[in-house]
Amino acid sequence: MNRILVPSRPPAAAGAATAFGRREDGSLTIFGLFIFLMMLIAAGVALDIMRSEVARTELQYAIDRASLSAARLRDRQSLDAAGMAAPRDAQEIVRDYVRAAGLDDKSVFVTSRTSGSERLVTINSDARTNSLFMNLLGVDTLVQPVSSQAREVRTELELSLVLDISGSMGGSKIAALRDAASDFVGQLLKGREELSTISIVPYNDRVNAGSTVGHVFDMTREHDLSHCAVFENSDFNRLDLPRGSRLQRMGDFDFRTNYKQGNDRGLTPRPNCERGEYGAVLAWSNDIVELRSHIRGLGAGGWTAMDQGVKWGTLLLDPSSNDELSEMITSSDVPGNHRVDSVFVGRPVPYNTVGTHKVLVMMTDGDNTNQWGLKSWRRSGQSGIRVFRERPGDNDDSTKGGPLPRRTGSSTSNRFWKNDGYCLTRSDAGAGEPHDQSYSECRAQFDGDDDGTYRVRYSFWSPEKEKYYIPHLRTWWSQPYGGSNSVMLDWTDVHSALPLNYVVNDMLKGVDWDLRSHYFYSWEQTHDQARADDNLSRLCKKARDAGVVIYTIAFKAPLNGQKAMRDCAGPNNEARYYNIDDLNIAQAFDDVLASVTRLRLTQ
């Protein structure tokens, strides 16, 4: 019997499961739910990251501002326990900024370092944000590191401005220089008075240090009527002034005055070194008004000695002048308008100090010429000239003898004699001129018998004849006129009172040349052009090697002057040498100003 096998029907539950597994409708819904969940998580992550970035930005902004403020070398002061101003700690400043921004300062770490003119502040922190969504992924807190670093370098400036005031600078040249140099110092110092010192060094064939600088720089003391220094050739091989050494003071002598002009005020009218404060050095100033006033008071006269100007300019940049600058801060003898700001104590700083530039600006319109000074053995000591005063017709010895000390300026130590002319009372004397302590005393000592009181008589010793020449008698004696009552003059007295031409061509008129030359040639030429050029070249190189930046300006100068300026600026430094062939010296000073400004920005 044939059987037909019929498959059995599966149970209903099993069939349903199988059918569900085979069915494809509804799968997109599940996939969509999965994608939605992923998008929700991604949006949450983005939101958490955005919140974290906002927190980081706020913290970064706060610590950037804090680091800039904390790095400032000035204006960071608070009051200490005694109520005195004291520098604030960098960490204190940073935390104040962070708290002011409404942020937590506990995770802020500050390090600072101050070295001379530089202050470096570094801040490290992190921005922490509690997550709202990323905790689903196991991230409870987002942390972003934040850091900031700021450095302030006080680019300080020490500058010497060496200005030619020789005779060839007269007229439109000196006017152009005054305007240009005045604008230069004003622009250079504007807003940087606490960072910059400027020294003005006018020069012709000598440099008048002036009573202030001449006092703080110890000079030899043959007299105190003027304040020019005499430098030997070897002095141009060094920039410093050896500790304990003195500057040799130039003698107060007059070899220029025509003998017919005589000597009508007791002091020679045209001394080789300027008496008074005209054209004096103004050292280490940051006073724009005083600097401009000093420059605008400059005129023109004399010969040219660039090496003398640069010698003083470099000396005022050299660290060996620390003590002199300190004295100009503290000494009560320094006039208020010349007193150095106490913020500059410690200057001039050592060469190549980080954050400090030493700059020398030198200008001329000529070339080096001759220089003169007294022979070393004629600076002081017995001169061989004796004086005696007598009253006509009076044989009373009590009325005879040498003149009493006469007050001239600030000095009471020197004696001065007149052969003719008149005396000045204090009220008659002009500003800065010598005056007489007593008019009647002066008349008694110095008059030329205008009122029948006293006559002043001279006796000149001749080393050749070993006799005295008596000018008013025109004869020779074995003894001085007045004998033991006459007074021997020191060379400082002779040179201060008697123009050398007047001695030779009036008082010794008609006498043999041996005696006349003996008294006339107390002076000598100390430098010629070649020697001065060599001194200048050596000194400029020494300064450049020490790190001094030198700018030179040839202002309508001849070829030799241009060569000297180019050489002083140095080889391969053409950008620091300016040749001006018209009156536009202001352009050169503008270029120097721009270059110095760039120097300060490259720190």
Helices and strands as residue ranges (DSSP letters): H 12-22, H 27-70, E 77-79, E 85-87, H 90-100, E 109-115, E 118-130, G 134-137, E 141-153, E 156-164, G 167-169, H 172-189, E 196-203, H 210-216, E 229-230, G 233-237, E 248-249, G 259-261, E 282-285, H 288-296, H 306-315, G 319-321, H 322-330, G 336-338, G 342-344, E 356-364, E 371-374, G 376-378, E 382-390, G 397-399, H 439-446, E 455-462, E 467-470, E 475-477, G 483-485, E 487-490, H 491-497, H 500-502, I 503-507, H 513-520, E 523-527, H 529-545, E 549-555, H 559-569, G 574-576, E 577-580, H 585-601
